[in-house]
Amino acid sequence: MTWQPEYANLFVALVLGMAIGWERFLDDKPAGLRTHTLVALGAAGVMVVARGMMGDDPAAEREISRVVQGVITGIGFLGAGSIIQAHGSVRGLTTAASIWVVAAIGVAAGGGQWGFAVTLTFLTWVVLRGFEAIEKAWRKRHPRPAGGARAKDFQA
């Protein structure tokens, strides 16, 4: 086996997927380190294979667009499986969204757009970690009444 530059794309996707997966693991989410890493790696793998199959064909960019569409649509089904509705509440939306974003990170890494993939990973971390702190601070200053009802629900 000889080293090909495209293999670096896979390693970038692996590391970036692990970064998001680690964050989800720290919060003890069902889709954590392995799931997010595999989604990023799989998306990058599809991109690397597609680009390799297209070669220097002038129509390759159009076809690559279709590959990206297929990956992102397919990942939607995986994300949908992480959403649970029970007793009037919905859980798993953030996990579903993080799986979808990790697929986009994998697509970017697989396409050789490492800077974009790293930036997207960083911004995803900011949303998952930073926004959680903002939400907690808000809830501390604006507690909900017992039973989860909001104060505006009691206004006439």
C-alpha positions in Angstrom: 0.0 0.0 0.0 1.4 3.4 -1.0 0.6 6.6 0.8 -1.8 8.9 -1.0 -2.6 12.5 -0.1 -6.3 11.7 0.2 -5.5 9.5 3.3 -4.7 12.7 5.2 -8.3 13.8 4.5 -9.5 10.7 6.3 -7.3 11.4 9.3 -8.4 15.0 9.5 -12.1 13.8 9.5 -11.3 11.2 12.1 -9.7 13.7 14.5 -12.4 16.3 14.0 -15.2 13.8 14.4 -13.5 12.6 17.5 -13.5 16.2 18.9 -17.3 16.5 18.6 -17.8 12.9 19.7 -15.7 13.6 22.8 -17.9 16.6 23.7 -21.1 14.4 23.4 -19.4 11.7 25.4 -18.6 14.1 28.2 -22.3 14.9 28.4 -23.1 11.1 28.4 -25.1 11.2 25.2 -26.0 7.9 23.5 -24.4 9.1 20.2 -20.9 9.9 21.4 -17.3 9.4 20.5 -17.6 6.4 18.2 -20.8 7.5 16.4 -19.6 11.0 15.6 -16.1 9.7 14.6 -17.6 7.1 12.3 -20.0 9.6 10.7 -17.2 12.1 10.0 -14.9 9.3 8.7 -17.7 7.8 6.6 -18.6 11.1 5.0 -15.0 11.8 4.3 -14.5 8.3 2.9 -17.4 8.7 0.5 -16.0 12.1 -0.7 -12.5 10.6 -1.2 -13.8 7.6 -3.2 -16.2 9.9 -5.3 -13.4 12.3 -6.1 -11.1 9.4 -7.0 -13.7 7.9 -9.3 -14.4 11.2 -11.0 -10.8 11.9 -11.8 -10.3 14.9 -14.1 -13.7 14.7 -15.6 -15.0 18.3 -16.2 -18.5 17.3 -15.0 -17.0 16.0 -11.7 -18.0 19.1 -9.7 -21.6 18.5 -10.6 -21.4 14.9 -9.7 -19.6 15.7 -6.4 -22.5 17.9 -5.5 -24.8 15.0 -5.9 -22.6 12.9 -3.6 -22.7 15.6 -1.0 -26.4 15.8 -1.3 -26.7 12.0 -0.8 -24.4 12.0 2.2 -26.3 14.8 4.0 -29.7 13.4 3.2 -28.7 9.9 4.3 -27.3 11.2 7.6 -30.7 12.8 8.2 -32.1 9.2 8.7 -29.4 8.4 11.2 -30.2 11.7 13.1 -33.9 10.9 13.0 -33.2 7.7 14.8 -31.7 9.6 17.7 -34.9 11.7 18.3 -37.3 10.4 20.9 -40.7 11.7 21.6 -42.3 10.6 24.9 -44.8 12.1 27.4 -45.2 15.4 25.5 -41.4 16.1 25.2 -38.9 15.7 22.5 -35.3 14.6 23.2 -32.3 14.1 21.0 -32.6 17.0 18.6 -29.2 18.4 19.6 -27.7 14.9 19.0 -29.4 14.7 15.7 -28.1 18.1 14.7 -24.6 17.3 15.9 -24.6 14.1 13.8 -25.7 16.1 10.8 -23.0 18.8 11.3 -20.3 16.1 11.8 -21.3 14.7 8.4 -20.7 18.2 6.9 -17.3 18.2 8.7 -16.5 14.9 7.1 -17.5 16.1 3.7 -15.3 19.1 4.0 -12.3 17.1 5.2 -12.9 14.5 2.6 -13.0 17.2 0.0 -9.6 18.6 1.2 -11.1 21.8 2.7 -9.3 21.3 6.0 -9.6 25.0 7.2 -13.3 25.0 6.7 -13.6 21.6 8.5 -11.6 22.8 11.4 -13.6 26.1 11.6 -16.9 24.2 11.5 -15.6 21.9 14.2 -14.6 24.8 16.4 -18.0 26.6 15.9 -19.8 23.3 16.7 -17.9 23.0 20.0 -18.8 26.6 20.8 -22.5 25.9 20.2 -22.5 22.6 22.2 -20.4 23.8 25.1 -20.7 27.6 25.1 -24.4 27.8 24.4 -25.1 25.3 27.2 -23.5 27.7 29.7 -25.6 30.6 28.3 -28.8 28.5 28.7 -27.9 27.5 32.2 -27.2 31.1 33.2 -30.5 32.3 31.6 -32.5 29.6 33.4 -30.8 30.5 36.7 -31.9 34.2 36.3 -35.3 33.3 34.9 -36.6 30.1 36.6 -39.7 28.4 35.4 -42.6 27.8 37.8 -43.2 24.3 39.1 -44.4 21.9 36.4 -42.4 23.4 33.7 -45.0 26.1 32.7 -43.6 29.4 31.7 -44.6 32.6 33.5 -46.2 34.0 30.2 -48.6 31.0 30.3 -50.2 32.5 33.4 -50.7 36.0 32.1 -54.2 37.0 31.0 
